Amino acid sequence: MAAFDCDLVGKIGSMALIRRRDKDIDYNIFARLGADLKPGMIWVSSGATEIGRLDYLKRNGSLLQEDEMAKTDYAAQGQSILMEWYRRFISPQYSVRQVLVEHQHFNDAMKREHIRTLLLRAQQQNAIQNINYNDPVSDDENRHMELMQMRWQRGEEAHIVECIDNDETAAVIATMMKARILLIMTSVEGIYEDPEDPSTLVREIGGKDTDEVLANVREMQRHCVGASRPGANGAKAKLEFIADPVRNGTTVIIGHARHHIRELVEGTVPRTIIAAR
């Protein structure tokens, strides 16, 4: 059996943290997560940009012109609100720490090891880590230039972490931390054979070994189309990113954010679980 250094890496998507129709934060989800999060869990949370956008609208009555600068401004405004609501609901006996990361942190061995040991210490220090991509200081054009330079220096076949979104960030951290479970919380129950038909939920993608699991994952990607919002990568990308954690022995669970973490882990609610039998 694989030896794991971390019990669970979890990730929640932006759309799962807001009530889109009401243009407001979903406080019930923050309350539920706060009750569930414990030291030994590493939490990757999207939401800063969407929450910042909603907060800007409330305070100004209109939105900025939608461009890259607006995205970074919203992210800067939403980041502190995001952490405020996590701190409000997480048990006061635990510390809450924020780590903002960028792609270069995972493409440099020394920076990657620095983050790994930081996260390991948190487990010993009664702290819950909350990780997000550092959108306020990340410009897409500069990021693409930096990634292009990395590929030129290392070769096109080199494995480069792009941090396209927090699904990739969570998968990279789960691999780096040798997590027992990678939990991806979304606004749907899991992976569907037909995204338009909730009855086609795929409850398990398994196999006799890792190679067979990943072959079945590739087959399932053929059914995945669309995303929760423009610019998101959807289920197909989620299944792409989880390949390395699966190779590492991590069990991947994808499920709806309305459920408790323990319910998704124990399988008492609908979900998709991906692991070798």
Contacts in CASP RR format, 6 or more apart in sequence:
PFRMAT RR
TARGET T0000
AUTHOR 0000-0000-0000
METHOD contacts of the structure
MODEL  1
MAAFDCDLVGKIGSMALIRRRDKDIDYNIFARLGADLKPGMIWVSSGATE
IGRLDYLKRNGSLLQEDEMAKTDYAAQGQSILMEWYRRFISPQYSVRQVL
VEHQHFNDAMKREHIRTLLLRAQQQNAIQNINYNDPVSDDENRHMELMQM
RWQRGEEAHIVECIDNDETAAVIATMMKARILLIMTSVEGIYEDPEDPST
LVREIGGKDTDEVLANVREMQRHCVGASRPGANGAKAKLEFIADPVRNGT
TVIIGHARHHIRELVEGTVPRTIIAAR
2 178 0 8 1.000
2 248 0 8 1.000
2 249 0 8 1.000
3 178 0 8 1.000
4 178 0 8 1.000
4 179 0 8 1.000
4 180 0 8 1.000
4 250 0 8 1.000
5 120 0 8 1.000
5 177 0 8 1.000
5 178 0 8 1.000
5 179 0 8 1.000
6 40 0 8 1.000
6 42 0 8 1.000
6 119 0 8 1.000
6 120 0 8 1.000
6 123 0 8 1.000
6 174 0 8 1.000
6 177 0 8 1.000
6 178 0 8 1.000
6 179 0 8 1.000
6 180 0 8 1.000
7 40 0 8 1.000
7 41 0 8 1.000
7 179 0 8 1.000
7 180 0 8 1.000
7 181 0 8 1.000
8 40 0 8 1.000
8 41 0 8 1.000
8 42 0 8 1.000
8 179 0 8 1.000
8 180 0 8 1.000
8 181 0 8 1.000
8 182 0 8 1.000
8 183 0 8 1.000
8 261 0 8 1.000
8 265 0 8 1.000
9 41 0 8 1.000
9 42 0 8 1.000
9 43 0 8 1.000
9 44 0 8 1.000
9 170 0 8 1.000
9 173 0 8 1.000
9 174 0 8 1.000
9 177 0 8 1.000
9 179 0 8 1.000
9 181 0 8 1.000
9 182 0 8 1.000
9 183 0 8 1.000
10 41 0 8 1.000
10 42 0 8 1.000
10 43 0 8 1.000
10 44 0 8 1.000
10 170 0 8 1.000
10 174 0 8 1.000
10 181 0 8 1.000
10 182 0 8 1.000
10 183 0 8 1.000
10 184 0 8 1.000
10 185 0 8 1.000
11 43 0 8 1.000
11 44 0 8 1.000
11 45 0 8 1.000
11 46 0 8 1.000
11 166 0 8 1.000
11 167 0 8 1.000
11 169 0 8 1.000
11 170 0 8 1.000
11 182 0 8 1.000
11 183 0 8 1.000
11 184 0 8 1.000
11 185 0 8 1.000
12 29 0 8 1.000
12 33 0 8 1.000
12 43 0 8 1.000
12 44 0 8 1.000
12 45 0 8 1.000
12 46 0 8 1.000
12 185 0 8 1.000
12 186 0 8 1.000
12 257 0 8 1.000
13 45 0 8 1.000
13 46 0 8 1.000
13 47 0 8 1.000
13 166 0 8 1.000
13 185 0 8 1.000
13 186 0 8 1.000
13 187 0 8 1.000
13 257 0 8 1.000
14 46 0 8 1.000
14 47 0 8 1.000
14 49 0 8 1.000
14 50 0 8 1.000
14 51 0 8 1.000
14 228 0 8 1.000
14 229 0 8 1.000
15 50 0 8 1.000
15 186 0 8 1.000
15 187 0 8 1.000
15 228 0 8 1.000
15 229 0 8 1.000
15 232 0 8 1.000
16 26 0 8 1.000
16 29 0 8 1.000
16 185 0 8 1.000
16 186 0 8 1.000
16 187 0 8 1.000
16 256 0 8 1.000
16 257 0 8 1.000
17 25 0 8 1.000
17 26 0 8 1.000
17 29 0 8 1.000
17 30 0 8 1.000
17 45 0 8 1.000
17 46 0 8 1.000
17 47 0 8 1.000
17 50 0 8 1.000
17 51 0 8 1.000
17 82 0 8 1.000
17 257 0 8 1.000
18 24 0 8 1.000
18 25 0 8 1.000
18 26 0 8 1.000
18 47 0 8 1.000
18 50 0 8 1.000
18 51 0 8 1.000
18 54 0 8 1.000
19 25 0 8 1.000
19 26 0 8 1.000
23 54 0 8 1.000
23 57 0 8 1.000
24 54 0 8 1.000
25 51 0 8 1.000
25 54 0 8 1.000
25 81 0 8 1.000
25 85 0 8 1.000
27 85 0 8 1.000
29 257 0 8 1.000
29 258 0 8 1.000
30 85 0 8 1.000
30 86 0 8 1.000
30 88 0 8 1.000
30 89 0 8 1.000
31 89 0 8 1.000
32 258 0 8 1.000
32 260 0 8 1.000
33 43 0 8 1.000
33 86 0 8 1.000
33 89 0 8 1.000
33 261 0 8 1.000
34 86 0 8 1.000
34 89 0 8 1.000
34 90 0 8 1.000
34 91 0 8 1.000
35 89 0 8 1.000
35 91 0 8 1.000
35 260 0 8 1.000
36 260 0 8 1.000
36 261 0 8 1.000
36 262 0 8 1.000
37 43 0 8 1.000
37 86 0 8 1.000
37 90 0 8 1.000
37 94 0 8 1.000
37 128 0 8 1.000
37 261 0 8 1.000
38 94 0 8 1.000
38 128 0 8 1.000
39 94 0 8 1.000
39 122 0 8 1.000
39 123 0 8 1.000
39 125 0 8 1.000
39 126 0 8 1.000
39 127 0 8 1.000
39 128 0 8 1.000
40 122 0 8 1.000
40 123 0 8 1.000
40 128 0 8 1.000
41 128 0 8 1.000
41 261 0 8 1.000
42 119 0 8 1.000
42 122 0 8 1.000
42 129 0 8 1.000
42 131 0 8 1.000
42 173 0 8 1.000
42 177 0 8 1.000
42 179 0 8 1.000
43 86 0 8 1.000
43 128 0 8 1.000
43 129 0 8 1.000
43 130 0 8 1.000
43 131 0 8 1.000
44 130 0 8 1.000
44 131 0 8 1.000
44 132 0 8 1.000
44 166 0 8 1.000
44 169 0 8 1.000
44 170 0 8 1.000
44 173 0 8 1.000
45 82 0 8 1.000
45 86 0 8 1.000
45 130 0 8 1.000
45 131 0 8 1.000
45 132 0 8 1.000
45 166 0 8 1.000
46 132 0 8 1.000
46 165 0 8 1.000
46 166 0 8 1.000
47 78 0 8 1.000
47 82 0 8 1.000
47 132 0 8 1.000
48 74 0 8 1.000
48 75 0 8 1.000
48 78 0 8 1.000
48 79 0 8 1.000
48 81 0 8 1.000
48 82 0 8 1.000
48 132 0 8 1.000
48 135 0 8 1.000
48 136 0 8 1.000
49 71 0 8 1.000
49 74 0 8 1.000
49 75 0 8 1.000
49 78 0 8 1.000
49 135 0 8 1.000
50 74 0 8 1.000
51 78 0 8 1.000
51 81 0 8 1.000
51 82 0 8 1.000
52 74 0 8 1.000
52 75 0 8 1.000
52 77 0 8 1.000
52 78 0 8 1.000
52 81 0 8 1.000
53 63 0 8 1.000
53 74 0 8 1.000
55 77 0 8 1.000
55 78 0 8 1.000
55 81 0 8 1.000
56 63 0 8 1.000
56 64 0 8 1.000
56 73 0 8 1.000
56 74 0 8 1.000
56 77 0 8 1.000
57 63 0 8 1.000
63 70 0 8 1.000
64 70 0 8 1.000
64 73 0 8 1.000
64 74 0 8 1.000
68 139 0 8 1.000
68 140 0 8 1.000
68 141 0 8 1.000
71 135 0 8 1.000
72 135 0 8 1.000
72 136 0 8 1.000
72 137 0 8 1.000
72 138 0 8 1.000
72 139 0 8 1.000
73 136 0 8 1.000
75 135 0 8 1.000
75 136 0 8 1.000
76 136 0 8 1.000
79 100 0 8 1.000
79 132 0 8 1.000
79 136 0 8 1.000
82 132 0 8 1.000
83 96 0 8 1.000
83 98 0 8 1.000
83 130 0 8 1.000
86 96 0 8 1.000
86 130 0 8 1.000
87 96 0 8 1.000
90 96 0 8 1.000
90 128 0 8 1.000
93 126 0 8 1.000
94 126 0 8 1.000
94 127 0 8 1.000
94 128 0 8 1.000
95 122 0 8 1.000
95 125 0 8 1.000
95 126 0 8 1.000
95 127 0 8 1.000
95 128 0 8 1.000
96 127 0 8 1.000
96 128 0 8 1.000
96 130 0 8 1.000
97 122 0 8 1.000
97 127 0 8 1.000
97 128 0 8 1.000
97 129 0 8 1.000
97 130 0 8 1.000
98 129 0 8 1.000
98 130 0 8 1.000
98 131 0 8 1.000
98 132 0 8 1.000
99 115 0 8 1.000
99 118 0 8 1.000
99 119 0 8 1.000
99 129 0 8 1.000
99 130 0 8 1.000
99 131 0 8 1.000
99 132 0 8 1.000
100 131 0 8 1.000
100 132 0 8 1.000
100 133 0 8 1.000
100 134 0 8 1.000
101 115 0 8 1.000
101 131 0 8 1.000
101 132 0 8 1.000
101 133 0 8 1.000
101 134 0 8 1.000
101 163 0 8 1.000
101 169 0 8 1.000
102 133 0 8 1.000
102 134 0 8 1.000
102 137 0 8 1.000
102 138 0 8 1.000
102 143 0 8 1.000
102 163 0 8 1.000
103 143 0 8 1.000
103 146 0 8 1.000
103 147 0 8 1.000
103 161 0 8 1.000
103 162 0 8 1.000
103 163 0 8 1.000
104 111 0 8 1.000
104 146 0 8 1.000
105 111 0 8 1.000
105 112 0 8 1.000
105 115 0 8 1.000
106 112 0 8 1.000
106 115 0 8 1.000
106 161 0 8 1.000
106 163 0 8 1.000
106 172 0 8 1.000
106 176 0 8 1.000
107 150 0 8 1.000
107 160 0 8 1.000
107 161 0 8 1.000
112 176 0 8 1.000
115 176 0 8 1.000
116 176 0 8 1.000
116 177 0 8 1.000
118 129 0 8 1.000
119 129 0 8 1.000
119 173 0 8 1.000
119 177 0 8 1.000
120 177 0 8 1.000
122 128 0 8 1.000
122 129 0 8 1.000
131 169 0 8 1.000
131 173 0 8 1.000
132 166 0 8 1.000
133 163 0 8 1.000
133 165 0 8 1.000
133 166 0 8 1.000
133 169 0 8 1.000
147 160 0 8 1.000
147 162 0 8 1.000
150 158 0 8 1.000
150 160 0 8 1.000
151 158 0 8 1.000
151 160 0 8 1.000
154 160 0 8 1.000
161 168 0 8 1.000
161 172 0 8 1.000
162 168 0 8 1.000
163 169 0 8 1.000
163 172 0 8 1.000
164 233 0 8 1.000
164 237 0 8 1.000
165 232 0 8 1.000
165 233 0 8 1.000
165 237 0 8 1.000
167 184 0 8 1.000
167 233 0 8 1.000
167 234 0 8 1.000
167 237 0 8 1.000
167 238 0 8 1.000
167 241 0 8 1.000
168 237 0 8 1.000
168 241 0 8 1.000
170 182 0 8 1.000
170 184 0 8 1.000
170 241 0 8 1.000
171 182 0 8 1.000
171 241 0 8 1.000
171 242 0 8 1.000
171 244 0 8 1.000
171 245 0 8 1.000
172 244 0 8 1.000
173 179 0 8 1.000
174 182 0 8 1.000
174 245 0 8 1.000
174 248 0 8 1.000
174 250 0 8 1.000
175 244 0 8 1.000
175 245 0 8 1.000
175 248 0 8 1.000
175 250 0 8 1.000
178 248 0 8 1.000
178 250 0 8 1.000
179 245 0 8 1.000
179 250 0 8 1.000
180 250 0 8 1.000
180 251 0 8 1.000
181 250 0 8 1.000
181 251 0 8 1.000
181 252 0 8 1.000
181 253 0 8 1.000
181 265 0 8 1.000
182 242 0 8 1.000
182 245 0 8 1.000
182 250 0 8 1.000
182 251 0 8 1.000
182 252 0 8 1.000
182 253 0 8 1.000
183 253 0 8 1.000
183 254 0 8 1.000
183 255 0 8 1.000
183 261 0 8 1.000
183 264 0 8 1.000
183 265 0 8 1.000
184 238 0 8 1.000
184 242 0 8 1.000
184 252 0 8 1.000
184 253 0 8 1.000
184 254 0 8 1.000
184 255 0 8 1.000
185 255 0 8 1.000
185 256 0 8 1.000
185 257 0 8 1.000
185 264 0 8 1.000
186 228 0 8 1.000
186 238 0 8 1.000
186 254 0 8 1.000
186 255 0 8 1.000
186 256 0 8 1.000
186 257 0 8 1.000
187 228 0 8 1.000
187 256 0 8 1.000
187 257 0 8 1.000
188 255 0 8 1.000
188 256 0 8 1.000
189 198 0 8 1.000
189 201 0 8 1.000
189 255 0 8 1.000
189 256 0 8 1.000
189 270 0 8 1.000
189 271 0 8 1.000
189 272 0 8 1.000
190 201 0 8 1.000
190 202 0 8 1.000
190 235 0 8 1.000
190 254 0 8 1.000
190 255 0 8 1.000
190 256 0 8 1.000
190 270 0 8 1.000
190 271 0 8 1.000
190 272 0 8 1.000
191 201 0 8 1.000
191 202 0 8 1.000
191 205 0 8 1.000
191 220 0 8 1.000
191 223 0 8 1.000
191 224 0 8 1.000
191 235 0 8 1.000
191 238 0 8 1.000
191 239 0 8 1.000
191 254 0 8 1.000
191 272 0 8 1.000
192 198 0 8 1.000
192 200 0 8 1.000
192 201 0 8 1.000
192 202 0 8 1.000
192 223 0 8 1.000
192 235 0 8 1.000
193 200 0 8 1.000
193 202 0 8 1.000
193 220 0 8 1.000
193 223 0 8 1.000
194 200 0 8 1.000
194 223 0 8 1.000
195 223 0 8 1.000
195 224 0 8 1.000
195 225 0 8 1.000
195 226 0 8 1.000
195 235 0 8 1.000
201 270 0 8 1.000
201 272 0 8 1.000
202 220 0 8 1.000
202 272 0 8 1.000
203 270 0 8 1.000
203 271 0 8 1.000
203 272 0 8 1.000
203 273 0 8 1.000
204 272 0 8 1.000
204 273 0 8 1.000
204 274 0 8 1.000
205 213 0 8 1.000
205 216 0 8 1.000
205 217 0 8 1.000
205 220 0 8 1.000
205 272 0 8 1.000
205 273 0 8 1.000
205 274 0 8 1.000
206 212 0 8 1.000
206 213 0 8 1.000
206 216 0 8 1.000
206 274 0 8 1.000
206 275 0 8 1.000
206 276 0 8 1.000
206 277 0 8 1.000
207 213 0 8 1.000
207 216 0 8 1.000
207 276 0 8 1.000
207 277 0 8 1.000
208 276 0 8 1.000
208 277 0 8 1.000
209 276 0 8 1.000
210 246 0 8 1.000
210 247 0 8 1.000
210 249 0 8 1.000
210 276 0 8 1.000
212 276 0 8 1.000
213 246 0 8 1.000
213 274 0 8 1.000
213 275 0 8 1.000
213 276 0 8 1.000
214 243 0 8 1.000
214 246 0 8 1.000
214 247 0 8 1.000
217 239 0 8 1.000
217 242 0 8 1.000
217 243 0 8 1.000
217 246 0 8 1.000
217 274 0 8 1.000
220 239 0 8 1.000
221 236 0 8 1.000
221 239 0 8 1.000
221 240 0 8 1.000
224 234 0 8 1.000
224 235 0 8 1.000
224 236 0 8 1.000
224 239 0 8 1.000
225 236 0 8 1.000
226 234 0 8 1.000
226 235 0 8 1.000
226 236 0 8 1.000
227 233 0 8 1.000
227 234 0 8 1.000
227 235 0 8 1.000
228 234 0 8 1.000
235 254 0 8 1.000
238 254 0 8 1.000
242 252 0 8 1.000
242 274 0 8 1.000
245 252 0 8 1.000
246 252 0 8 1.000
246 274 0 8 1.000
246 275 0 8 1.000
246 276 0 8 1.000
249 275 0 8 1.000
249 276 0 8 1.000
250 275 0 8 1.000
251 273 0 8 1.000
251 274 0 8 1.000
251 275 0 8 1.000
252 273 0 8 1.000
252 274 0 8 1.000
252 275 0 8 1.000
253 264 0 8 1.000
253 265 0 8 1.000
253 271 0 8 1.000
253 272 0 8 1.000
253 273 0 8 1.000
253 274 0 8 1.000
254 271 0 8 1.000
254 272 0 8 1.000
254 274 0 8 1.000
255 264 0 8 1.000
255 270 0 8 1.000
255 271 0 8 1.000
255 272 0 8 1.000
256 269 0 8 1.000
256 270 0 8 1.000
256 271 0 8 1.000
259 269 0 8 1.000
259 271 0 8 1.000
263 269 0 8 1.000
264 271 0 8 1.000
267 273 0 8 1.000
END
